[in-house]
Amino acid sequence: MSEERYGEFVLVRRHGDGGHVAELALDRPKAMNAVSTEMARSVGAACAALGADSGVRVVVLTSTHERAFCVGADLKERNSFSDADLVRQRPVARGAYTGVLEIPVPTIAAVHGFALGGGFELALSCDLIVADGTAVVGLPEVSVGVIPGGGGTQLLPRRVGAARAAELIFSARRVEAAEARELGLVDELVAPGTDREAALALAARIAGNSPVGLRAAKRALRLGHGLDLRAGLEVEDAAWRSVAFSGDRAEGVAAFNEKRKPEWPGE
């Protein structure tokens, strides 16, 4: 396993043969991973680097803190801001959330403990969320005079529907693990202390598939969401055409017929 640090608060680990699974670890334990300006900048930089790396097939977003995934924006830092400071910080903060959202390969959040506000929005920006029994999630922004600004008002209704998202955002309530799974706020619920292990295991299974196929499938899923069926099928067709004549497609068919494990060229 190799490691690379982005700034002080973000650690990237590469797992497995070939390093096809990348773990992006939030590593600001003294502040329960509260997202400061510096941390947001580092998250954005790490996401850009991982997205540009053709060897990466899956990204897992984790936390090094024992009791929290991420408690959201650094309100202590925000308390010292002037209005001009807040305006200047906004594109940096957005860069962290859109950075995760725009990673072109499958992404999995491994959540334990508190995932609140911007912390939950980082998880929502991933394709899948694995949570353990200690997880507590929510978007409490209206309770401190703002709104979810890391994608929450758009990502949450896409997961759970408009009315359920409205109830959760307007009430600012925290949701514990069992209810979060029942409502679809998280996708898989695992035993306490096993969220990272479970997410990495899922990532390893996904990473065994064609890297060309994975990127195209994610592109079709993301671009097609919200379109009418006819337009969505056109998005799918364009993604299919991008892989139909690829080396991965040729290798996948050959490996299937030869009853062996594919050796993906990744092109």
HUGIKA-V825584 format. One record per helix or strand. SS is the DSSP state (H for helix, E for strand). FROM is the first residue (numbers start at 1). LEN is the number of residues. If there is no record, write none. Layout:
ss=SS from=FROM len=LEN
ss=SS from=FROM len=LEN
This chain:
ss=E from=2 len=5
ss=E from=10 len=6
ss=H from=17 len=3
ss=E from=21 len=6
ss=H from=29 len=3
ss=E from=35 len=1
ss=H from=37 len=16
ss=E from=58 len=6
ss=E from=68 len=3
ss=E from=73 len=1
ss=H from=75 len=5
ss=H from=83 len=19
ss=E from=106 len=6
ss=E from=114 len=3
ss=H from=118 len=7
ss=E from=128 len=5
ss=E from=136 len=3
ss=H from=141 len=4
ss=H from=152 len=9
ss=H from=162 len=10
ss=E from=175 len=2
ss=H from=177 len=7
ss=E from=188 len=3
ss=H from=195 len=13
ss=H from=211 len=14
ss=H from=229 len=16
ss=H from=247 len=11
